[in-house]
């Protein structure tokens, strides 16, 4: 029994020496002032352009307006009338220069045709049913539909003229 115990102790001692010895500990990296570089490249996905920022100067929309002639000069009388109509009828949902319940009209004529704008004002229900861009706007603005304010063509044209003054 002494030899068995002695063999067992010797085996344990040898295993202990083998498991503890012969390894070099790696030095831990300390603080360094040297700039390190990585070989990883960040892949950024291009964000899709929202409907309110999308530019489409060919779409005339769906509705009664087929053609609008804009003069070289802004008709100030019409624009003033349009501003009054806008303040009374549109500011519940639109702010001139920022997204609110609906999109901001600032720069709208750089993104949409005058016909599209007037058709959206005069015929919002049919535009949101049939016009792809109007459908996308409805989605972007959480399903809040544009209310039909029952403006006349003259009032809609005045609002359009007001939009021309927004810079």
C-alpha positions as CSV (number, residue, x, y, z in Angstrom):
1,X,0.0,0.0,0.0
2,X,3.0,2.3,0.6
3,X,4.1,1.9,-2.9
4,X,0.7,2.7,-4.3
5,X,0.4,5.8,-2.2
6,X,4.0,6.7,-3.1
7,X,3.2,6.2,-6.9
8,X,0.1,8.3,-6.6
9,X,1.9,11.1,-4.8
10,X,4.7,11.1,-7.4
11,X,2.2,11.1,-10.2
12,X,0.4,14.1,-8.7
13,X,3.7,15.9,-8.1
14,X,4.8,15.4,-11.7
15,X,1.4,16.6,-13.0
16,X,1.6,19.6,-10.8
17,X,5.1,20.5,-12.2
18,X,4.0,20.0,-15.8
19,X,0.9,22.1,-15.4
20,X,2.6,25.0,-13.7
21,X,5.9,25.1,-15.4
22,X,7.1,25.9,-18.9
23,X,4.6,28.6,-19.8
24,X,5.5,32.2,-20.3
25,X,2.9,34.7,-19.3
26,X,2.0,37.2,-22.0
27,X,2.6,40.8,-21.0
28,X,-0.6,42.8,-20.8
29,X,-0.7,45.7,-23.1
30,X,-0.3,48.9,-21.1
31,X,-1.3,52.4,-22.0
32,X,0.3,53.6,-25.1
33,X,0.5,57.0,-26.8
34,X,1.0,55.4,-30.2
35,X,-1.9,55.6,-32.6
36,X,-3.1,52.2,-33.6
37,X,-4.8,51.5,-36.9
38,X,-7.4,49.0,-37.7
39,X,-7.9,47.1,-40.9
40,X,-11.7,47.0,-40.6
41,X,-13.6,49.2,-42.9
42,X,-16.9,50.6,-41.7
43,X,-19.7,49.9,-44.2
44,X,-22.4,52.5,-44.1
45,X,-25.6,52.0,-45.9
46,X,-27.1,55.0,-47.7
47,X,-30.3,56.1,-46.0
48,X,-33.2,56.0,-48.3
49,X,-34.6,59.5,-49.2
50,X,-37.9,60.2,-47.5
51,X,-40.9,61.1,-49.6
52,X,-40.9,64.6,-48.3
53,X,-37.3,65.1,-49.5
54,X,-37.6,63.2,-52.8
55,X,-37.4,65.4,-55.9
56,X,-39.9,64.7,-58.7
57,X,-40.3,67.5,-61.2
58,X,-42.2,65.5,-63.7
59,X,-45.2,64.3,-61.8
60,X,-48.2,66.6,-62.2
61,X,-50.4,64.6,-59.8
62,X,-54.0,63.6,-60.1
63,X,-56.8,66.2,-60.3
64,X,-58.2,69.1,-62.1
65,X,-54.9,71.0,-62.6
66,X,-53.2,70.1,-65.8
67,X,-51.0,73.1,-66.4
68,X,-49.8,76.1,-64.3
69,X,-48.0,79.1,-65.7
70,X,-45.7,80.8,-63.2
71,X,-44.6,84.3,-64.0
72,X,-41.0,85.4,-63.8
73,X,-41.9,87.8,-61.0
74,X,-43.9,86.9,-57.9
75,X,-47.3,88.4,-57.7
76,X,-47.2,90.0,-54.3
77,X,-50.9,90.6,-54.0
78,X,-51.6,87.0,-54.8
79,X,-48.8,85.8,-52.4
80,X,-50.2,88.0,-49.6
81,X,-53.7,86.5,-50.1
82,X,-52.1,83.0,-50.2
83,X,-50.3,83.6,-47.0
84,X,-53.6,84.6,-45.3
85,X,-55.3,81.4,-46.7
86,X,-52.3,79.3,-45.6
87,X,-52.4,80.8,-42.0
88,X,-56.1,80.2,-41.7
89,X,-56.4,76.8,-43.3
90,X,-53.0,75.0,-43.3
91,X,-51.2,75.8,-40.1
92,X,-53.1,73.2,-38.0
93,X,-50.9,70.6,-39.8
94,X,-48.1,72.4,-41.5
95,X,-45.2,74.6,-40.4
96,X,-43.4,76.7,-43.0
97,X,-39.9,75.4,-42.2
98,X,-40.2,72.2,-40.3
99,X,-41.9,68.8,-40.3
100,X,-45.1,68.8,-38.2
101,X,-48.2,66.7,-38.8
102,X,-47.6,67.3,-42.5
103,X,-44.5,68.3,-44.5
104,X,-43.1,71.8,-44.6
105,X,-43.8,73.8,-47.7
106,X,-40.4,75.5,-47.6
107,X,-38.6,74.7,-50.9
108,X,-41.6,72.6,-52.2
109,X,-41.3,74.0,-55.7
110,X,-37.7,72.7,-55.9
111,X,-39.1,69.2,-55.3
112,X,-42.6,69.2,-56.9
113,X,-44.3,70.7,-59.9
114,X,-46.7,73.5,-59.4
115,X,-49.5,71.2,-60.8
116,X,-48.7,68.5,-58.3
117,X,-48.8,71.0,-55.4
118,X,-52.2,72.5,-56.5
119,X,-53.7,69.0,-57.1
120,X,-52.6,68.0,-53.6
121,X,-54.3,71.1,-52.2
122,X,-57.5,70.7,-54.3
123,X,-57.8,66.9,-54.5
124,X,-56.0,65.3,-51.6
125,X,-58.2,62.2,-51.3
126,X,-57.7,61.1,-54.9
127,X,-54.0,62.0,-54.8
128,X,-53.4,59.8,-51.7
129,X,-55.3,56.9,-53.4
130,X,-53.7,57.1,-56.9
131,X,-50.4,59.1,-56.8
132,X,-47.4,57.1,-55.7
133,X,-45.6,60.1,-54.1
134,X,-48.7,61.1,-52.2
135,X,-49.1,57.5,-50.9
136,X,-45.4,57.6,-49.8
137,X,-46.1,60.9,-48.0
138,X,-49.1,59.4,-46.2
139,X,-46.9,56.6,-45.0
140,X,-44.0,58.9,-44.0
141,X,-46.4,61.1,-41.9
142,X,-47.9,58.1,-40.0
143,X,-51.0,57.8,-42.0
144,X,-52.2,61.3,-41.3
145,X,-54.1,62.2,-44.5
146,X,-54.1,65.7,-46.0
147,X,-57.5,67.3,-45.2
148,X,-59.5,68.7,-48.0
149,X,-60.0,72.3,-47.1
150,X,-62.3,72.8,-50.1
151,X,-60.3,75.7,-51.4
152,X,-61.1,77.2,-54.8
153,X,-58.6,77.0,-57.6
154,X,-57.9,80.7,-57.1
155,X,-57.1,80.2,-53.4
156,X,-54.9,77.2,-54.2
157,X,-53.1,79.3,-56.8
158,X,-52.6,82.0,-54.2
159,X,-51.2,79.5,-51.7
160,X,-48.8,78.3,-54.4
161,X,-47.7,81.9,-55.1
162,X,-47.1,82.3,-51.3
163,X,-44.9,79.1,-51.4
164,X,-42.8,80.8,-54.1
165,X,-41.9,83.5,-51.5
166,X,-40.6,81.1,-48.9
167,X,-36.8,81.1,-48.8
